[in-house]
Amino acid sequence: MKSTIFVFAYYSFKDPVFQSAVLPYLKAVQDENLKYVLLTWEQKQFSLSKNEIKKIEVDLVNYNISWKRTTWHSGSFKPIKKIFDFTFGLIYCLNLIRKYKATKIFSEGFPGAVIGHYLSKLSGKPHIIHTFEPHADYMFESGVWQKSSWEYRFLKKMELPIAKHAEHIITATSAYKNLLGQNGIENHIHTIPSCINMDEYYFDEESRTQIRSELEIKNDQIVIVYLGKIGGMYMEDELFNFFKHCLMLDSNKFHFFLFTNHPQELIKQKLNQFNISQQKVYSNYLEKEEVSKYLSAADIGFCGIRPIPSRRFSSPIKNGEYWACGLPTLIPIGISDDYILTEQENIGGVFNTIEEITLGKIENLSTISRTKIRTIGLRERNFNSYINKWIRIFKS
């Protein structure tokens, strides 16, 4: 039976979240009876040239993806702009669903699931939600929203109705699947963590040697890498406090890689604030094809997620990238199912506070076999491990 999946992605095409959490799945989940109609919401900060658009369209056709675009609105008068997006989005999406004879609606993330929910109601098409997480709680616990804000109250109110109506819910952790079950939602929940294409992430000995030589890092020194955002639900002062803590343990032993889209001027200010030498921290923004090279040059990964309660239900994609390159990883207790897996499989270390991380603990981590860690990463985070499940969900 042929299936046409209408993909509602409330992201810009170049948004890193879309690039890591949506597009790879569509490209990986291929079947002769599957095709996709993709709608993205383009923002100025991720603008595309006409040549880029043409190139992307040609590439997507190879994966049976028809790509449509519209404009994302935010900034001043945000409630009014969101009402416009919601109203226009429904009309435009319903036209696309009819035009392409979509058989199912697929939405990514909980804000997008709200529109996907109403599209399903109005079109009569089944709704599939990927990355179903307590988004409102993330935003509140990160200090971005207040419980009194309209965003929090609206999204929180919608969680259970959307879950109960959806044909399939894909959540990242067994912990959240169990929580949904306690609320009477059981028959259509699938646990799929944030996955990556393991062919694109691997240990590269040549790059390790070259990068460490260029940065004058000795073989017996330990490089700890953090890859990801800073601030909000991600560590900020805690991250730099961790760097300082390590240097206080042994000032000659450590170097740090900090790969983020955070402005470099602000990074320098933080280093000065915590009295950390810039020679000890190599900071930059990496393109996707550079990630494996620099992770190969590191010895330990650091999961810089703040251990707020709702992050128990998330699945940090960066952990999979660390593991694919064979990096043992330091993870706060309470983050995802990953902190449990890390302890059970001995592929890293877990901690409650930065201060409890000892020099001996870090040195022991750097001796764990990269091959062992990658093998477990392949099992837990490789797209190929879940493709058959995806196909069943899309074609059921």
C-alpha positions in Angstrom: 0.0 0.0 0.0 1.4 3.4 -1.0 1.7 6.1 1.6 2.2 9.9 1.2 3.4 11.5 4.4 2.8 15.2 4.8 5.7 16.5 7.0 4.9 19.6 9.0 8.2 20.9 10.2 7.9 24.2 12.1 11.6 24.9 11.4 13.7 26.5 8.6 15.4 24.1 6.3 18.9 25.2 7.5 17.9 25.2 11.2 20.3 22.8 13.0 17.3 21.2 14.7 15.7 20.4 11.4 19.0 19.2 9.9 19.6 16.8 12.8 16.1 15.8 14.0 14.0 15.7 10.9 15.7 15.6 7.5 18.0 12.6 8.3 15.0 10.4 9.1 13.2 11.3 5.9 16.3 10.5 3.9 17.0 7.3 5.8 13.5 5.9 5.8 13.0 5.0 2.2 10.6 2.5 0.6 9.2 2.2 -2.9 5.7 2.8 -1.5 6.7 5.9 0.5 6.9 9.5 -0.5 7.0 12.8 1.4 5.6 16.3 1.1 7.7 18.5 3.3 6.7 22.0 4.5 9.3 24.2 6.2 8.9 27.6 7.8 11.8 29.9 6.7 13.3 32.5 9.0 15.6 35.4 7.9 18.5 34.1 9.9 18.4 30.9 7.9 17.8 32.5 4.5 18.5 30.6 1.3 19.6 31.9 -2.1 17.8 30.8 -5.2 20.7 28.6 -6.2 20.7 26.9 -2.8 17.0 26.3 -3.1 17.4 24.7 -6.6 20.2 22.5 -5.4 18.3 21.4 -2.3 15.2 20.6 -4.4 17.2 18.5 -6.8 18.7 16.6 -3.9 15.4 16.0 -2.1 13.8 14.5 -5.3 16.3 11.7 -5.0 14.6 10.8 -1.7 11.0 11.1 -2.9 10.6 14.4 -1.1 8.6 17.3 -2.5 9.6 20.5 -0.7 7.4 23.5 0.0 8.2 26.6 2.0 6.5 29.4 3.8 7.5 32.2 6.2 7.9 32.0 9.9 6.9 35.0 12.0 8.1 36.1 15.5 9.4 39.2 17.3 7.1 42.1 18.2 3.4 41.3 18.5 4.2 37.6 18.8 0.7 36.4 19.8 -0.8 38.1 16.7 1.9 36.7 14.5 1.4 33.2 15.9 -2.3 33.4 15.3 -1.6 34.4 11.7 0.9 31.5 11.3 -1.7 29.1 12.8 -4.6 30.3 10.6 -2.6 30.6 7.4 -0.7 27.4 8.2 -3.9 25.4 8.5 -5.3 26.6 5.2 -2.1 26.2 3.3 -1.4 22.8 4.7 -4.9 21.5 4.0 -4.5 22.5 0.4 -1.2 20.6 0.2 -2.7 17.6 1.9 -5.5 17.5 -0.7 -3.2 18.3 -3.7 -0.8 15.5 -2.9 -3.4 13.1 -1.5 -1.5 12.7 1.7 -2.4 9.6 3.7 -0.8 10.7 7.0 0.4 13.8 8.8 3.8 13.8 10.5 4.8 16.6 12.9 8.1 17.3 14.6 8.3 18.5 18.2 5.5 19.6 20.4 4.9 23.1 19.2 4.6 21.8 15.6 2.3 19.0 16.9 -0.3 21.5 17.8 -0.9 22.5 14.2 -0.4 18.8 13.2 -3.2 17.9 15.6 -5.7 20.3 14.1 -4.7 19.4 10.6 -5.5 15.8 11.5 -8.8 16.7 12.9 -9.8 18.8 9.9 -8.5 16.5 7.2 -9.4 13.2 8.9 -5.8 11.9 8.3 -3.9 10.1 11.0 -1.3 12.1 13.0 2.2 10.9 13.8 4.2 12.9 16.3 8.0 12.6 16.5 10.0 13.9 19.5 6.9 14.1 21.7 8.3 15.7 24.9 7.1 18.0 27.7 8.1 21.1 25.8 6.3 23.5 28.1 8.1 22.2 31.1 11.4 22.5 29.3 10.8 26.2 28.7 9.5 26.9 32.2 12.3 25.0 34.0 14.9 26.7 31.7 13.6 30.1 32.8 12.4 31.0 29.3 8.6 31.0 30.1 6.6 31.6 33.3 3.8 29.3 34.3 1.5 32.3 33.9 2.6 32.9 30.2 0.1 32.2 27.5 2.7 29.9 25.7 3.1 27.7 28.7 -0.6 27.5 29.6 -1.6 26.7 26.1 0.9 24.0 25.3 0.5 22.4 28.7 -3.3 22.2 28.2 -2.8 20.6 24.7 -0.4 17.8 25.7 -2.9 15.1 26.7 -5.6 15.9 24.0 -2.9 15.8 21.3 -1.5 12.5 22.6 -4.8 10.8 22.9 -5.8 11.7 19.3 -2.5 10.8 17.7 -2.2 7.5 15.8 1.5 7.1 16.7 3.6 8.9 19.3 7.4 8.7 19.0 9.2 9.7 22.2 12.8 9.6 23.0 12.9 7.8 26.3 11.3 4.8 28.1 10.8 7.2 31.0 8.4 9.4 29.1 6.7 6.4 27.5 6.0 5.1 31.0 4.7 8.5 32.1 2.3 8.7 29.2 1.1 5.2 30.0 0.3 6.4 33.5 -2.0 9.0 31.9 -3.9 6.3 30.0 -1.9 6.6 26.7 -0.4 3.2 25.9 -1.2 1.5 22.5 0.6 3.8 20.1 3.8 4.9 21.8 7.2 4.1 20.4 10.6 4.8 22.0 13.2 6.0 19.4 16.1 8.1 20.8 17.8 10.8 18.8 19.7 9.0 16.1 22.4 9.8 13.7 23.9 8.4 10.5 26.9 6.5 12.0 28.6 6.5 8.6 29.1 10.2 9.0 30.5 10.1 12.5 33.6 7.9 13.2 37.1 8.0 14.8 39.7 9.4 12.4 43.3 8.8 13.6 44.8 11.0 10.9 42.6 14.0 11.9 43.4 13.4 15.5 47.1 13.6 15.0 46.9 16.6 12.7 44.6 18.7 14.9 46.4 18.0 18.1 49.7 18.9 16.4 48.3 22.1 15.1 46.9 23.1 18.5 50.1 21.9 20.3 48.3 19.3 22.4 50.5 16.6 23.7 49.6 12.9 23.5 49.4 12.5 27.3 47.1 15.5 27.7 43.3 15.1 28.0 41.0 17.0 25.7 37.4 17.3 26.9 34.9 18.5 24.3 31.5 20.2 24.6 29.5 20.3 21.4 26.2 22.2 21.5 24.3 25.3 22.6 24.9 27.4 25.7 22.3 28.9 27.9 18.6 28.1 28.7 18.3 24.4 29.2 22.0 24.0 28.4 24.8 24.8 30.8 26.5 28.2 30.7 28.3 29.2 33.9 28.3 25.6 35.0 30.2 24.7 31.8 33.0 27.2 32.4 33.0 26.2 36.1 33.6 22.7 35.0 36.6 23.8 32.8 38.0 25.7 35.8 37.4 22.8 38.1 39.5 20.5 35.8 42.3 23.0 35.6 42.4 23.2 39.4 42.8 19.5 39.5 45.8 19.6 37.2 46.5 22.8 35.2 48.8 21.0 32.7 46.7 18.0 32.1 43.7 19.5 30.3 42.7 21.2 27.1 39.1 21.9 26.1 37.2 22.1 22.8 34.0 24.2 22.8 32.0 24.0 19.6 28.9 26.1 19.6 27.0 28.8 17.7 27.3 31.1 20.7 29.1 34.4 19.8 32.8 34.0 20.3 33.0 37.4 21.9 30.7 36.2 24.7 32.8 33.0 25.0 35.9 35.2 25.6 34.0 37.2 28.2 33.1 34.0 30.1 36.7 32.7 30.0 37.8 36.0 31.5 35.1 35.9 34.1 36.2 32.5 35.2 39.9 33.3 34.9 40.5 30.6 32.3 43.3 31.0 29.8 42.2 31.2 26.2 45.1 29.0 25.3 43.4 26.2 27.1 40.1 26.4 25.2 39.8 26.1 21.5 36.4 27.5 20.6 34.7 27.6 17.1 31.6 26.8 15.2 31.9 23.5 13.2 30.3 22.6 10.0 28.8 19.1 10.0 31.6 17.5 8.0 34.2 18.8 10.5 32.6 17.2 13.6 34.1 13.8 13.4 37.6 15.2 12.9 37.5 17.3 16.1 35.7 14.7 18.1 38.5 12.3 17.1 41.0 14.7 18.4 39.3 14.8 21.8 39.4 12.2 24.6 36.2 12.7 26.6 32.8 14.2 25.7 30.8 16.4 28.1 27.0 16.4 28.1 26.2 20.0 29.1 22.5 19.6 29.7 21.2 21.2 32.9 19.6 18.4 35.0 16.2 20.0 35.2 13.4 17.4 35.9 11.9 17.5 32.4 15.3 16.7 30.8 14.8 13.1 32.0 12.6 12.8 29.0 14.9 14.1 26.3 17.5 12.4 24.1 20.5 14.7 23.5 21.7 14.0 19.9 25.2 15.0 20.8 25.7 12.0 23.0 25.2 9.8 19.9 27.8 11.8 18.1 30.2 11.4 20.9 29.6 7.7 21.1 29.9 7.3 17.3 33.4 8.7 17.6 34.3 6.5 20.5 34.2 9.2 23.2 33.5 8.3 26.8 31.0 10.9 28.0 30.4 12.7 31.3 26.6 13.0 31.8 24.6 14.6 34.7 22.4 12.2 36.6 18.8 12.4 35.4 19.5 13.2 31.8 17.5 11.1 29.4 17.9 7.3 29.5 21.5 8.0 28.7 22.9 8.4 32.2 21.5 4.9 33.0 23.0 3.4 29.8 26.3 5.1 30.5 26.6 3.4 34.0 25.3 0.0 32.9 27.6 -0.3 29.9 30.6 1.6 31.5 31.0 4.0 28.5 31.4 7.1 30.6 30.7 8.7 33.9 27.7 10.3 35.6 27.7 13.0 38.2 25.5 15.1 40.5 27.8 18.1 40.9 30.9 19.3 39.1 32.9 19.2 42.3 32.5 15.4 42.7 34.4 14.8 39.4 37.9 13.8 40.4 41.1 13.6 38.4 41.2 9.9 38.8 37.6 9.5 37.4 38.5 11.6 34.3 41.8 9.6 33.8 39.9 6.3 34.0 37.4 7.5 31.4 40.1 8.2 28.9 41.2 4.5 29.0 37.8 3.1 27.9 38.0 1.4 24.5 36.8 3.7 21.7 35.7 0.5 19.8 33.5 -0.6 22.7 31.8 2.8 22.9 31.2 3.0 19.2 29.7 -0.5 19.2 27.2 0.5 21.8 26.5 3.7 19.9 25.8 1.7 16.8 23.3 -0.3 18.7 21.6 2.6 20.5 21.8 5.5 18.1 22.2 4.4 14.5 19.4 5.2 12.1 19.7 1.8 10.6 18.7 0.2 13.9 15.3 1.8 13.7 14.4 2.0 10.0 12.1 -1.0 10.0 10.2 0.5 12.9 9.9 3.8 11.0 8.6 2.1 7.9 6.0 0.2 9.9 4.8 3.4 11.5 4.6 5.3 8.2 2.8 2.5 6.3 0.5 1.1 9.0 
